[in-house]
């Protein structure tokens, strides 16, 4: 969704994240939206920056899923 990045979690590429863990927050349409990790795995890319305007379809973070047991 189009909006502005207002906060980023304390993660860096290479960090392990869990499915549902908040990665960043957007403000759009005067509401705050939490963007969470879609799967458990490794954060491989984080391009979001606080204050950055983003358009629909912008990739802000990439999580590589870890294979299950």
C-alpha positions as CSV (number, residue, x, y, z in Angstrom):
1,X,0.0,0.0,0.0
2,X,1.3,3.5,-0.6
3,X,2.5,5.2,2.6
4,X,5.4,6.4,4.6
5,X,7.8,4.2,6.6
6,X,7.5,5.5,10.2
7,X,9.5,2.9,12.2
8,X,11.8,-0.1,11.5
9,X,12.3,-3.0,13.9
10,X,15.8,-3.6,15.3
11,X,16.8,-6.1,12.6
12,X,19.6,-6.3,10.1
13,X,20.2,-8.5,7.1
14,X,21.4,-11.9,8.3
15,X,19.2,-11.8,11.4
16,X,16.7,-14.6,12.2
17,X,13.0,-13.6,12.3
18,X,9.9,-15.5,13.2
19,X,6.7,-15.6,11.2
20,X,4.4,-12.8,12.3
21,X,7.3,-10.8,13.9
22,X,6.9,-7.0,13.2
23,X,9.6,-5.8,10.8
24,X,8.4,-2.3,10.1
25,X,5.5,0.2,10.4
26,X,3.9,2.2,7.7
27,X,1.5,5.2,7.9
28,X,-1.1,5.1,5.2
29,X,-4.5,6.8,5.0
30,X,-3.9,8.3,8.5
31,X,-3.5,4.8,10.0
32,X,-0.5,2.8,11.2
33,X,0.0,-0.6,9.6
34,X,2.5,-3.2,10.9
35,X,4.4,-5.2,8.3
36,X,5.3,-8.6,9.7
37,X,7.6,-11.4,8.6
38,X,5.6,-13.8,6.4
39,X,7.6,-16.8,7.3
40,X,10.3,-17.9,9.9
41,X,13.7,-17.5,8.4
42,X,16.6,-15.1,7.6
43,X,16.1,-11.5,6.8
44,X,18.1,-11.2,3.6
45,X,17.2,-7.7,2.5
46,X,15.9,-4.6,4.3
47,X,15.5,-1.5,2.0
48,X,13.0,0.4,4.2
49,X,14.1,3.8,5.6
50,X,12.3,5.9,8.1
51,X,10.6,8.8,6.4
52,X,10.7,7.1,2.9
53,X,7.5,7.4,0.8
54,X,6.7,4.0,-0.7
55,X,4.4,3.0,-3.5
56,X,2.2,0.0,-4.0
57,X,4.4,-3.1,-4.8
58,X,7.6,-1.6,-3.3
59,X,9.8,-4.4,-1.8
60,X,10.8,-3.3,1.7
61,X,12.1,-6.5,3.2
62,X,12.9,-10.0,2.1
63,X,12.8,-13.1,4.4
64,X,14.3,-16.4,3.2
65,X,12.3,-19.2,4.6
66,X,14.2,-21.8,6.7
67,X,13.6,-25.4,5.8
68,X,11.5,-27.2,8.3
69,X,12.6,-30.2,10.3
